[in-house]
Amino acid sequence: MTRRLLAGGVVALLVAALAALSAVPAAAATGTYLRLAHLSPDTPTVDVLVTSFAGTSLRLPGVDYGDVSTYTEIEPGRYTLEMRPAGAPESAAPIVTGTLDAAEGSAYTAAGLGPRDGLAVTVLDDDLTTPGAGQARVRVVQGAEQAGAVGVRWAGAPAFDGVAFGTASDYATVPAGQGSFEITPATGPATTVPVRLDEGAIYSAVVVQRDGRLDLQLATDADGAAAAPTGGIDTGMGGTAEHPNRPRVGGALALLVVGALGLAAHRRFAHQHR
């Protein structure tokens, strides 16, 4: 996994209209895609403006901690990303400004990772290569400051070790099917999260903190079934899930798209309670 740091400062990114979406496939994906994530627990709600050097823009208001958008197809090229306090006018100075160089045929997650002080936007290269038969691919994105470095087991087997707060692991290939992620923080009790990983699908397992406890939100990067990546949260069940992968859809966000950015991004994330 290749990470490129954009200009640092406080940030959070994300999302557009919340809607239930069908999952789509990795291998057939063409085009260039961007999604956004706000994973800084002490950073307040922000509005995000993504602008191409050609002048087209996408505005995403009201981005909260734990949000992960679905992918929006964009034109290759250079973009600026500006974050402002929620509700601030576009004439106000941004909290932080960064850049993205988007290559043809690539997918990216631009994530606000780390604590508020000294936070940077990290651009993750999303590897949407389809896994083999009976397999799924997953990485861990660590957005829970209270956990420190985490170890993660899948279905009882070690999968990731020492994923520090504000970082993301490489993708790993694991057996598909019903199972549980067990998240072990540097200190404190482990959290067990039951989920199902579909054969041929690719996921980002996003570790977050809510009300003093760890939670996990499973974002489907691609599911191997259609022509473009999905992105977005499938399940954020924490240790309280009863029905894995049952969506909980929030509310729609206003979205303004001008010119070539075209497709509206969507936000969907789920949270189940036992």
Backbone as CSV, one residue per row, in Angstrom:
resi,resn,N_x,N_y,N_z,CA_x,CA_y,CA_z,C_x,C_y,C_z
1,MET,0.844,-1.173,0.000,0.000,0.000,0.000,0.885,1.232,0.000
2,THR,0.594,2.123,-0.935,1.359,3.343,-1.029,0.553,4.461,-0.432
3,ARG,1.193,5.262,0.454,0.511,6.398,1.037,1.242,7.660,0.673
4,ARG,0.485,8.709,0.331,1.080,10.000,0.072,0.437,11.001,0.979
5,LEU,1.246,11.737,1.720,0.717,12.722,2.638,0.476,14.018,1.902
6,LEU,-0.716,14.547,2.043,-1.012,15.879,1.547,-0.717,16.866,2.650
7,ALA,-0.866,18.159,2.372,-0.568,19.189,3.357,-1.299,18.928,4.642
8,GLY,-0.596,19.064,5.781,-1.132,18.684,7.074,-1.913,19.793,7.733
9,GLY,-2.481,19.512,8.838,-3.330,20.397,9.598,-4.527,19.617,10.019
10,VAL,-5.473,20.246,10.580,-6.680,19.546,10.983,-7.534,19.259,9.772
11,VAL,-8.155,18.104,9.738,-8.965,17.766,8.580,-9.938,16.663,8.855
12,ALA,-10.833,16.580,7.968,-11.775,15.484,7.939,-12.393,15.557,6.588
13,LEU,-12.655,14.396,6.045,-13.196,14.394,4.714,-14.436,13.559,4.659
14,LEU,-15.187,13.819,3.600,-16.134,12.809,3.316,-17.322,13.148,2.480
15,VAL,-18.079,12.493,2.145,-19.349,11.941,1.882,-20.301,12.738,1.031
16,ALA,-21.289,12.141,0.586,-22.371,12.739,-0.135,-23.607,11.955,0.087
17,ALA,-24.661,12.217,-0.679,-25.994,11.704,-0.399,-25.979,10.290,0.113
18,LEU,-26.614,10.085,1.262,-26.709,8.754,1.842,-27.779,7.975,1.096
19,ALA,-27.365,6.835,0.569,-28.327,6.019,-0.151,-27.847,4.597,-0.131
20,ALA,-28.792,3.669,-0.234,-28.401,2.274,-0.308,-27.887,2.001,-1.703
21,LEU,-26.728,1.359,-1.783,-26.084,1.151,-3.067,-25.825,-0.332,-3.273
22,SER,-25.861,-0.769,-4.518,-25.434,-2.124,-4.815,-23.923,-2.142,-4.872
23,ALA,-23.344,-3.266,-4.448,-21.891,-3.369,-4.478,-21.433,-3.691,-5.887
24,VAL,-20.208,-3.285,-6.210,-19.697,-3.486,-7.552,-18.261,-3.955,-7.552
25,PRO,-17.688,-4.318,-8.695,-16.532,-5.182,-8.749,-15.197,-4.547,-8.980
26,ALA,-14.209,-5.276,-8.563,-12.858,-4.785,-8.657,-12.268,-4.971,-10.031
27,ALA,-12.260,-6.208,-10.533,-11.501,-6.499,-11.734,-11.962,-5.699,-12.929
28,ALA,-13.266,-5.439,-13.009,-13.800,-4.740,-14.167,-13.696,-3.230,-14.055
29,ALA,-13.185,-2.738,-12.913,-13.179,-1.300,-12.680,-12.254,-0.590,-13.662
30,THR,-12.775,0.433,-14.318,-11.971,1.309,-15.157,-12.274,2.728,-14.735
31,GLY,-11.493,3.666,-15.204,-11.707,5.040,-14.796,-10.896,5.377,-13.560
32,THR,-11.114,6.574,-13.045,-10.386,7.087,-11.892,-11.395,7.443,-10.815
33,TYR,-11.128,7.030,-9.565,-12.117,7.152,-8.507,-11.509,7.763,-7.241
34,LEU,-12.337,8.523,-6.534,-11.933,9.141,-5.280,-13.040,8.962,-4.249
35,ARG,-12.661,8.603,-3.034,-13.591,8.653,-1.908,-12.871,9.340,-0.751
36,LEU,-13.646,9.750,0.240,-13.137,10.570,1.325,-13.514,9.959,2.663
37,ALA,-12.670,10.150,3.666,-12.946,9.590,4.985,-12.495,10.563,6.069
38,HIS,-13.310,10.700,7.117,-12.980,11.507,8.285,-12.725,10.555,9.441
39,LEU,-11.459,10.421,9.827,-11.089,9.432,10.834,-10.227,10.050,11.920
40,SER,-10.504,11.301,12.252,-9.806,11.983,13.338,-10.809,12.251,14.461
41,PRO,-10.734,11.509,15.573,-11.794,11.569,16.577,-11.943,12.914,17.277
42,ASP,-10.875,13.737,17.320,-10.993,15.019,18.009,-11.081,16.199,17.046
43,THR,-11.377,15.910,15.781,-11.564,16.958,14.785,-13.067,17.179,14.571
44,PRO,-13.520,18.423,14.619,-14.959,18.680,14.507,-15.477,18.468,13.091
45,THR,-16.779,18.576,12.936,-17.436,18.458,11.639,-16.922,19.549,10.695
46,VAL,-16.683,19.163,9.449,-16.163,20.108,8.464,-16.952,20.024,7.163
47,ASP,-16.796,21.045,6.345,-17.224,21.022,4.950,-15.982,20.851,4.100
48,VAL,-16.096,20.061,3.026,-14.954,19.765,2.172,-15.231,20.267,0.763
49,LEU,-14.251,20.917,0.178,-14.337,21.371,-1.210,-13.199,20.737,-1.990
50,VAL,-13.551,19.954,-3.009,-12.567,19.329,-3.894,-12.640,20.054,-5.231
51,THR,-11.515,20.609,-5.677,-11.502,21.427,-6.887,-10.405,20.961,-7.817
52,SER,-10.735,20.755,-9.087,-9.722,20.385,-10.069,-8.987,21.635,-10.535
53,PHE,-7.797,21.451,-11.063,-7.045,22.583,-11.589,-7.726,23.151,-12.825
54,ALA,-8.672,22.381,-13.402,-9.453,22.888,-14.528,-10.615,23.753,-14.052
55,GLY,-10.854,23.756,-12.733,-11.855,24.659,-12.186,-13.161,24.025,-11.765
56,THR,-13.375,22.738,-12.032,-14.608,22.089,-11.583,-14.509,21.774,-10.095
57,SER,-15.645,21.676,-9.424,-15.586,21.494,-7.977,-16.705,20.596,-7.467
58,LEU,-16.455,19.991,-6.317,-17.396,19.138,-5.605,-17.395,19.586,-4.156
59,ARG,-18.545,19.949,-3.618,-18.643,20.405,-2.231,-19.380,19.369,-1.408
60,LEU,-18.775,18.968,-0.288,-19.353,17.965,0.602,-19.524,18.583,1.983
61,PRO,-20.743,18.957,2.356,-20.958,19.606,3.646,-21.220,18.614,4.776
62,GLY,-20.922,19.047,6.003,-21.308,18.288,7.186,-20.639,16.949,7.336
63,VAL,-19.313,16.897,7.186,-18.567,15.644,7.259,-18.174,15.370,8.715
64,ASP,-18.601,14.250,9.248,-18.379,13.900,10.656,-17.347,12.786,10.810
65,TYR,-16.820,12.678,12.021,-15.901,11.586,12.350,-16.571,10.231,12.104
66,GLY,-15.827,9.348,11.466,-16.325,8.011,11.166,-16.968,7.881,9.805
67,ASP,-17.168,9.004,9.097,-17.773,8.944,7.764,-16.770,8.420,6.741
68,VAL,-17.238,7.541,5.890,-16.472,7.063,4.734,-17.411,7.084,3.544
69,SER,-17.052,7.815,2.517,-17.936,7.943,1.360,-17.784,6.763,0.420
70,THR,-18.731,6.610,-0.485,-18.517,5.757,-1.636,-17.648,6.511,-2.632
71,TYR,-17.247,5.828,-3.682,-16.376,6.440,-4.676,-17.149,7.351,-5.625
72,THR,-16.500,8.428,-6.016,-16.973,9.290,-7.083,-15.989,9.174,-8.247
73,GLU,-16.490,8.965,-9.453,-15.596,8.921,-10.611,-15.167,10.347,-10.950
74,ILE,-13.866,10.540,-11.133,-13.304,11.852,-11.435,-12.413,11.748,-12.667
75,GLU,-12.094,12.882,-13.234,-11.136,12.919,-14.326,-9.721,12.833,-13.749
76,PRO,-8.796,12.161,-14.435,-7.400,12.195,-13.978,-6.898,13.636,-13.930
77,GLY,-5.964,13.884,-13.046,-5.386,15.220,-12.956,-5.139,15.623,-11.523
78,ARG,-4.832,16.892,-11.326,-4.507,17.411,-9.999,-5.721,18.115,-9.400
79,TYR,-5.914,17.866,-8.096,-7.026,18.450,-7.358,-6.516,19.077,-6.068
80,THR,-7.198,20.122,-5.629,-6.980,20.643,-4.288,-8.144,20.224,-3.407
81,LEU,-7.854,20.001,-2.121,-8.871,19.632,-1.142,-8.790,20.645,-0.012
82,GLU,-9.901,21.301,0.243,-9.950,22.327,1.271,-10.984,21.946,2.317
83,MET,-10.603,22.052,3.586,-11.500,21.752,4.687,-11.750,23.023,5.498
84,ARG,-13.026,23.281,5.742,-13.434,24.438,6.545,-14.382,23.985,7.642
85,PRO,-14.463,24.729,8.738,-15.473,24.393,9.752,-16.858,24.325,9.120
86,ALA,-17.650,23.391,9.548,-18.980,23.212,8.966,-19.766,24.517,9.029
87,GLY,-20.335,24.884,7.892,-21.137,26.084,7.803,-20.378,27.346,7.460
88,ALA,-19.041,27.284,7.443,-18.249,28.466,7.104,-18.389,28.774,5.620
89,PRO,-18.395,30.047,5.220,-18.490,30.387,3.797,-17.214,29.987,3.056
90,GLU,-17.346,29.785,1.754,-16.178,29.402,0.962,-15.137,30.515,0.905
91,SER,-15.523,31.734,1.259,-14.574,32.836,1.304,-13.678,32.769,2.542
92,ALA,-14.075,31.962,3.539,-13.276,31.825,4.755,-12.011,31.024,4.473
93,ALA,-10.968,31.324,5.220,-9.712,30.587,5.063,-9.921,29.124,5.438
94,PRO,-9.404,28.194,4.654,-9.575,26.774,4.984,-8.766,26.390,6.215
95,ILE,-9.226,25.369,6.906,-8.466,24.791,8.010,-7.179,24.184,7.481
96,VAL,-7.288,23.503,6.370,-6.133,22.874,5.741,-6.411,22.715,4.255
97,THR,-5.362,22.760,3.482,-5.465,22.568,2.037,-4.461,21.508,1.612
98,GLY,-4.865,20.595,0.754,-3.974,19.572,0.237,-4.171,19.377,-1.244
99,THR,-3.374,18.506,-1.839,-3.492,18.222,-3.267,-3.523,16.718,-3.509
100,LEU,-4.162,16.346,-4.585,-4.229,14.960,-5.050,-3.844,14.933,-6.513
101,ASP,-2.895,14.082,-6.874,-2.559,13.822,-8.270,-3.181,12.486,-8.645
102,ALA,-4.282,12.526,-9.377,-5.061,11.334,-9.690,-4.651,10.776,-11.047
103,ALA,-4.194,9.530,-11.056,-3.751,8.881,-12.291,-4.899,8.111,-12.929
104,GLU,-4.888,8.004,-14.232,-5.892,7.252,-14.975,-5.941,5.808,-14.487
105,GLY,-7.155,5.312,-14.227,-7.341,3.916,-13.864,-7.046,3.588,-12.414
106,SER,-6.865,4.593,-11.558,-6.537,4.350,-10.156,-7.696,4.768,-9.248
107,ALA,-7.706,4.204,-8.040,-8.702,4.569,-7.032,-7.982,5.030,-5.778
108,TYR,-8.555,6.022,-5.110,-7.904,6.631,-3.961,-8.900,6.829,-2.821
109,THR,-8.394,6.729,-1.589,-9.120,7.187,-0.416,-8.312,8.316,0.208
110,ALA,-8.886,9.513,0.262,-8.248,10.648,0.930,-8.823,10.723,2.326
111,ALA,-8.002,10.424,3.335,-8.499,10.266,4.697,-7.848,11.266,5.633
112,GLY,-8.669,11.908,6.457,-8.145,12.681,7.569,-7.826,11.724,8.698
113,LEU,-6.538,11.443,8.894,-6.092,10.457,9.878,-5.175,11.123,10.898
114,GLY,-5.289,10.709,12.151,-4.419,11.229,13.188,-5.146,12.176,14.121
115,PRO,-4.440,12.683,15.146,-5.055,13.628,16.073,-5.218,14.993,15.431
116,ARG,-6.043,15.831,16.027,-6.309,17.148,15.460,-5.038,17.984,15.351
117,ASP,-4.221,17.969,16.382,-2.968,18.721,16.341,-1.975,18.003,15.424
118,GLY,-1.559,18.673,14.376,-0.598,18.090,13.450,-1.189,17.100,12.489
119,LEU,-2.507,17.076,12.343,-3.156,16.133,11.439,-2.838,16.433,9.986
120,ALA,-2.741,15.395,9.180,-2.550,15.537,7.739,-3.607,14.725,7.014
121,VAL,-3.865,15.107,5.780,-4.701,14.274,4.916,-3.785,13.237,4.284
122,THR,-4.121,11.974,4.454,-3.337,10.889,3.873,-4.100,10.307,2.691
123,VAL,-3.443,10.240,1.545,-4.062,9.648,0.363,-3.598,8.203,0.254
124,LEU,-4.541,7.293,0.353,-4.254,5.863,0.246,-4.528,5.394,-1.170
125,ASP,-3.596,4.649,-1.745,-3.829,4.000,-3.028,-4.633,2.733,-2.780
126,ASP,-5.814,2.650,-3.361,-6.707,1.520,-3.138,-6.467,0.460,-4.210
127,ASP,-5.937,-0.678,-3.789,-5.630,-1.777,-4.703,-6.872,-2.636,-4.870
128,LEU,-7.522,-2.538,-6.024,-8.783,-3.226,-6.255,-8.614,-4.508,-7.065
129,THR,-7.435,-5.130,-6.967,-7.198,-6.406,-7.642,-8.062,-7.496,-7.015
130,THR,-8.822,-8.200,-7.831,-9.742,-9.218,-7.330,-8.987,-10.410,-6.750
131,PRO,-9.354,-10.877,-5.547,-8.709,-12.066,-4.977,-9.178,-13.343,-5.660
132,GLY,-8.526,-14.444,-5.325,-8.856,-15.723,-5.937,-10.108,-16.356,-5.361
133,ALA,-10.441,-17.527,-5.877,-11.644,-18.239,-5.455,-11.607,-18.521,-3.959
134,GLY,-12.746,-18.269,-3.299,-12.861,-18.541,-1.875,-12.181,-17.523,-0.984
135,GLN,-11.661,-16.436,-1.578,-10.880,-15.472,-0.826,-11.522,-14.086,-0.867
136,ALA,-11.144,-13.266,0.097,-11.454,-11.839,0.104,-10.162,-11.102,0.429
137,ARG,-10.145,-9.803,0.162,-8.967,-8.994,0.516,-9.430,-7.877,1.438
138,VAL,-8.600,-7.573,2.441,-8.980,-6.577,3.436,-7.729,-5.868,3.941
139,ARG,-7.891,-4.607,4.314,-6.842,-3.871,5.019,-7.475,-3.223,6.238
140,VAL,-6.642,-2.790,7.169,-7.106,-2.109,8.369,-6.692,-0.645,8.294
141,VAL,-7.659,0.251,8.540,-7.394,1.682,8.644,-7.672,2.070,10.092
142,GLN,-6.663,2.571,10.805,-6.760,2.768,12.244,-7.079,4.226,12.573
143,GLY,-8.349,4.474,12.919,-8.792,5.824,13.233,-9.210,6.011,14.677
144,ALA,-8.781,5.120,15.587,-9.168,5.197,16.999,-7.949,5.553,17.838
145,GLU,-7.861,6.811,18.254,-6.687,7.275,18.993,-6.523,6.546,20.314
146,GLN,-7.631,6.228,20.984,-7.545,5.616,22.301,-6.944,4.215,22.263
147,ALA,-6.936,3.578,21.091,-6.496,2.189,20.991,-4.993,2.045,20.846
148,GLY,-4.299,3.105,20.382,-2.896,2.943,20.057,-2.729,1.987,18.886
149,ALA,-1.615,1.266,18.869,-1.402,0.266,17.817,-2.288,-0.946,18.082
150,VAL,-2.974,-1.427,17.042,-3.895,-2.552,17.214,-3.412,-3.773,16.449
151,GLY,-3.727,-4.921,16.993,-3.611,-6.172,16.263,-4.997,-6.644,15.887
152,VAL,-5.127,-7.262,14.725,-6.435,-7.699,14.251,-6.338,-9.147,13.793
153,ARG,-7.254,-9.970,14.297,-7.375,-11.359,13.878,-8.663,-11.506,13.084
154,TRP,-8.633,-12.386,12.072,-9.832,-12.700,11.298,-10.120,-14.180,11.461
155,ALA,-11.341,-14.478,11.916,-11.790,-15.864,12.087,-10.784,-16.662,12.916
156,GLY,-10.209,-16.009,13.936,-9.302,-16.677,14.856,-7.852,-16.705,14.441
157,ALA,-7.549,-16.278,13.224,-6.175,-16.326,12.734,-5.578,-14.915,12.674
158,PRO,-4.313,-14.746,13.061,-3.689,-13.423,12.979,-3.700,-12.915,11.542
159,ALA,-4.090,-11.649,11.362,-4.122,-11.060,10.023,-3.298,-9.779,9.951
160,PHE,-3.331,-8.964,11.019,-2.613,-7.693,11.036,-2.018,-7.497,12.423
161,ASP,-0.831,-6.895,12.469,-0.164,-6.697,13.744,0.384,-5.275,13.810
162,GLY,0.130,-4.597,14.925,0.748,-3.307,15.177,0.363,-2.207,14.210
163,VAL,-0.936,-2.094,13.877,-1.393,-1.013,12.998,-1.601,0.230,13.861
164,ALA,-0.721,1.221,13.699,-0.714,2.396,14.569,-1.865,3.337,14.236
165,PHE,-2.264,4.116,15.246,-3.273,5.142,15.031,-2.813,6.100,13.943
166,GLY,-3.739,6.419,13.028,-3.439,7.339,11.950,-2.747,6.710,10.763
167,THR,-2.723,5.363,10.699,-2.096,4.672,9.575,-3.045,3.629,9.006
168,ALA,-2.648,3.051,7.876,-3.399,1.958,7.260,-2.432,0.832,6.931
169,SER,-2.897,-0.384,7.056,-2.085,-1.551,6.727,-2.091,-1.790,5.222
170,ASP,-1.241,-2.709,4.786,-1.373,-3.247,3.434,-2.618,-4.136,3.381
171,TYR,-3.077,-4.426,2.159,-4.151,-5.407,1.996,-3.600,-6.811,2.260
172,ALA,-4.450,-7.653,2.844,-4.117,-9.058,3.047,-5.235,-9.909,2.467
173,THR,-4.889,-11.074,1.949,-5.870,-12.028,1.434,-6.257,-12.981,2.549
174,VAL,-7.574,-13.113,2.784,-8.080,-13.950,3.875,-9.211,-14.813,3.342
175,PRO,-9.563,-15.900,4.051,-10.699,-16.717,3.617,-11.997,-15.921,3.679
176,ALA,-12.822,-16.034,2.636,-14.133,-15.391,2.629,-15.101,-16.180,3.497
177,GLY,-16.234,-15.550,3.840,-17.276,-16.233,4.592,-17.627,-15.504,5.867
178,GLN,-18.462,-16.152,6.677,-18.882,-15.591,7.955,-17.768,-15.765,8.978
179,GLY,-17.533,-14.739,9.773,-16.501,-14.815,10.802,-16.527,-13.580,11.666
180,SER,-15.440,-13.353,12.386,-15.345,-12.189,13.261,-13.958,-11.581,13.168
181,PHE,-13.918,-10.242,13.231,-12.670,-9.543,13.465,-12.507,-9.372,14.974
182,GLU,-11.345,-9.698,15.474,-11.012,-9.423,16.868,-9.943,-8.349,16.897
183,ILE,-10.264,-7.204,17.481,-9.368,-6.061,17.526,-8.760,-5.982,18.920
184,THR,-7.435,-6.072,19.005,-6.744,-6.011,20.289,-5.955,-4.715,20.353
185,PRO,-6.362,-3.765,21.227,-5.647,-2.502,21.326,-4.360,-2.655,22.122
186,ALA,-3.543,-1.586,22.138,-2.302,-1.612,22.904,-2.588,-1.808,24.385
187,THR,-3.669,-1.199,24.870,-4.120,-1.399,26.238,-5.638,-1.564,26.232
188,GLY,-6.150,-2.291,27.182,-7.592,-2.458,27.279,-8.059,-3.755,26.639
189,PRO,-9.355,-4.041,26.778,-9.905,-5.308,26.293,-10.043,-5.348,24.776
190,ALA,-10.061,-6.557,24.243,-10.282,-6.748,22.815,-11.761,-6.551,22.484
191,THR,-12.033,-6.226,21.238,-13.398,-6.074,20.736,-13.614,-7.069,19.604
192,THR,-14.710,-7.809,19.653,-15.016,-8.794,18.623,-16.176,-8.290,17.770
193,VAL,-15.996,-8.344,16.464,-16.966,-7.778,15.528,-17.352,-8.846,14.495
194,PRO,-18.558,-9.403,14.553,-18.968,-10.406,13.565,-19.347,-9.763,12.241
195,VAL,-18.827,-10.290,11.150,-19.152,-9.801,9.812,-19.101,-10.961,8.826
196,ARG,-19.520,-10.686,7.628,-19.349,-11.638,6.527,-18.515,-10.977,5.445
197,LEU,-17.473,-11.677,4.979,-16.666,-11.215,3.861,-17.056,-12.027,2.628
198,ASP,-17.534,-11.364,1.596,-17.975,-12.060,0.397,-16.788,-12.496,-0.456
199,GLU,-16.938,-13.634,-1.090,-15.902,-14.136,-1.993,-15.669,-13.129,-3.116
200,GLY,-14.413,-12.826,-3.370,-14.042,-11.918,-4.455,-14.112,-10.445,-4.099
201,ALA,-14.551,-10.118,-2.865,-14.719,-8.720,-2.479,-13.450,-8.173,-1.826
202,ILE,-13.381,-6.842,-1.774,-12.239,-6.128,-1.198,-12.787,-5.124,-0.195
203,TYR,-12.167,-5.056,0.989,-12.705,-4.257,2.081,-11.618,-3.411,2.749
204,SER,-12.068,-2.317,3.365,-11.272,-1.580,4.338,-11.977,-1.698,5.682
205,ALA,-11.309,-2.317,6.657,-11.853,-2.450,8.006,-11.389,-1.235,8.801
206,VAL,-12.324,-0.325,9.081,-11.999,0.971,9.675,-12.250,0.904,11.183
207,VAL,-11.194,1.054,11.966,-11.300,1.041,13.421,-11.586,2.463,13.908
208,VAL,-12.661,2.627,14.692,-13.038,3.933,15.229,-13.332,3.778,16.724
209,GLN,-13.494,4.903,17.393,-13.876,4.881,18.807,-15.179,5.637,18.982
210,ARG,-16.073,5.063,19.791,-17.370,5.685,20.019,-17.743,5.491,21.486
211,ASP,-17.975,6.614,22.173,-18.397,6.568,23.576,-17.428,5.760,24.421
212,GLY,-16.127,5.946,24.160,-15.111,5.302,24.975,-14.830,3.857,24.650
213,ARG,-15.411,3.331,23.591,-15.180,1.938,23.215,-14.790,1.839,21.748
214,LEU,-14.142,0.737,21.401,-13.754,0.520,20.012,-14.939,0.036,19.193
215,ASP,-14.896,0.363,17.922,-15.909,-0.068,16.975,-15.184,-0.369,15.668
216,LEU,-15.855,-1.091,14.781,-15.282,-1.368,13.473,-16.355,-1.158,12.412
217,GLN,-16.000,-0.411,11.385,-16.879,-0.169,10.249,-16.227,-0.797,9.019
218,LEU,-16.981,-1.626,8.323,-16.438,-2.350,7.183,-16.860,-1.661,5.899
219,ALA,-15.922,-1.036,5.225,-16.192,-0.362,3.956,-15.894,-1.317,2.809
220,THR,-16.858,-1.500,1.919,-16.653,-2.336,0.742,-15.960,-1.506,-0.330
221,ASP,-14.711,-1.842,-0.621,-13.990,-1.138,-1.681,-14.503,-1.586,-3.049
222,ALA,-14.698,-2.873,-3.223,-15.235,-3.441,-4.466,-15.700,-4.852,-4.158
223,ASP,-16.679,-5.347,-4.947,-17.189,-6.681,-4.622,-17.035,-7.684,-5.746
224,GLY,-16.326,-7.316,-6.796,-16.057,-8.259,-7.860,-17.229,-8.553,-8.744
225,ALA,-18.293,-7.723,-8.733,-19.491,-8.075,-9.484,-19.865,-7.132,-10.604
226,ALA,-19.415,-5.882,-10.608,-19.848,-4.960,-11.658,-18.680,-4.221,-12.257
227,ALA,-18.861,-2.929,-12.589,-17.832,-2.273,-13.369,-17.123,-1.130,-12.690
228,ALA,-17.433,-0.832,-11.458,-16.771,0.274,-10.775,-16.716,-0.028,-9.293
229,PRO,-15.762,0.563,-8.570,-15.711,0.318,-7.131,-16.888,0.968,-6.417
230,THR,-17.206,0.451,-5.235,-18.293,1.025,-4.448,-17.783,2.006,-3.419
231,GLY,-16.986,1.505,-2.464,-16.617,2.316,-1.321,-17.754,2.354,-0.339
232,GLY,-17.659,3.191,0.682,-18.755,3.338,1.622,-18.785,2.255,2.676
233,ILE,-19.468,2.562,3.769,-19.516,1.664,4.910,-20.632,0.653,4.734
234,ASP,-20.290,-0.620,4.896,-21.297,-1.683,4.927,-21.798,-1.910,6.341
235,THR,-20.856,-1.960,7.289,-21.243,-2.309,8.645,-20.313,-1.684,9.646
236,GLY,-20.868,-1.117,10.697,-20.068,-0.557,11.770,-20.640,-1.066,13.068
237,MET,-20.336,-2.290,13.403,-21.107,-2.989,14.406,-20.497,-2.960,15.791
238,GLY,-19.238,-2.570,15.885,-18.592,-2.586,17.189,-18.710,-3.945,17.833
239,GLY,-18.729,-3.988,19.137,-18.909,-5.249,19.834,-20.361,-5.525,20.129
240,THR,-21.285,-4.750,19.555,-22.687,-4.861,19.927,-23.552,-5.358,18.787
241,ALA,-22.941,-5.924,17.751,-23.711,-6.304,16.571,-24.509,-7.565,16.814
242,GLU,-25.694,-7.585,16.226,-26.512,-8.793,16.274,-26.674,-9.372,14.884
243,HIS,-26.818,-8.501,13.862,-27.057,-8.967,12.499,-25.973,-8.391,11.596
244,PRO,-24.906,-9.155,11.338,-23.816,-8.632,10.527,-24.298,-8.148,9.169
245,ASN,-23.699,-7.036,8.754,-23.893,-6.486,7.410,-25.299,-5.970,7.142
246,ARG,-26.085,-5.710,8.184,-27.380,-5.065,7.972,-27.148,-3.562,7.941
247,PRO,-27.503,-2.854,6.842,-27.172,-1.451,6.734,-27.974,-0.592,7.708
248,ARG,-27.316,0.444,8.231,-28.015,1.525,8.900,-27.693,2.789,8.124
249,VAL,-28.669,3.327,7.443,-28.438,4.478,6.585,-28.805,5.731,7.347
250,GLY,-27.900,6.706,7.338,-28.105,7.963,8.036,-29.063,8.845,7.274
251,GLY,-28.744,10.110,6.996,-29.607,11.006,6.241,-28.868,11.543,5.050
252,ALA,-29.587,12.128,4.109,-28.934,12.640,2.902,-28.219,13.939,3.201
253,LEU,-27.050,14.116,2.573,-26.301,15.360,2.662,-26.485,16.131,1.377
254,ALA,-26.502,17.429,1.488,-26.572,18.243,0.280,-25.300,18.058,-0.510
255,LEU,-25.428,18.018,-1.838,-24.260,17.797,-2.691,-24.330,18.726,-3.882
256,LEU,-23.246,19.455,-4.132,-23.180,20.326,-5.293,-22.050,19.851,-6.175
257,VAL,-22.379,19.481,-7.412,-21.364,19.033,-8.349,-21.359,19.992,-9.525
258,VAL,-20.199,20.481,-9.922,-20.096,21.389,-11.048,-19.184,20.767,-12.087
259,GLY,-19.670,20.596,-13.319,-18.832,20.168,-14.442,-18.361,18.737,-14.336
260,ALA,-17.053,18.522,-14.581,-16.530,17.200,-14.897,-16.486,16.224,-13.744
261,LEU,-16.694,16.641,-12.502,-16.690,15.666,-11.421,-17.894,14.746,-11.499
262,GLY,-18.964,15.208,-12.157,-20.061,14.329,-12.539,-20.739,13.599,-11.415
263,LEU,-20.385,12.325,-11.248,-21.151,11.422,-10.398,-21.172,11.889,-8.961
264,ALA,-22.357,11.899,-8.358,-22.466,12.300,-6.955,-21.954,11.179,-6.074
265,ALA,-21.178,11.545,-5.046,-20.745,10.549,-4.061,-21.897,10.214,-3.150
266,HIS,-21.806,9.066,-2.527,-22.856,8.618,-1.619,-22.231,8.217,-0.303
267,ARG,-22.984,8.370,0.755,-22.526,7.867,2.051,-23.500,6.842,2.561
268,ARG,-22.950,5.702,2.966,-23.787,4.697,3.613,-22.959,4.013,4.679
269,PHE,-23.390,4.076,5.907,-22.703,3.247,6.875,-23.677,2.655,7.861
270,ALA,-23.290,1.472,8.355,-24.208,0.670,9.143,-23.677,0.494,10.534
271,HIS,-24.605,0.342,11.453,-24.216,0.091,12.833,-25.299,-0.778,13.472
272,GLN,-24.916,-1.945,13.955,-25.892,-2.828,14.566,-25.694,-2.890,16.069
273,HIS,-26.781,-3.237,16.765,-26.735,-3.276,18.221,-27.239,-4.635,18.714
274,ARG,-26.529,-5.158,19.648,-26.967,-6.425,20.252,-27.959,-6.151,21.353
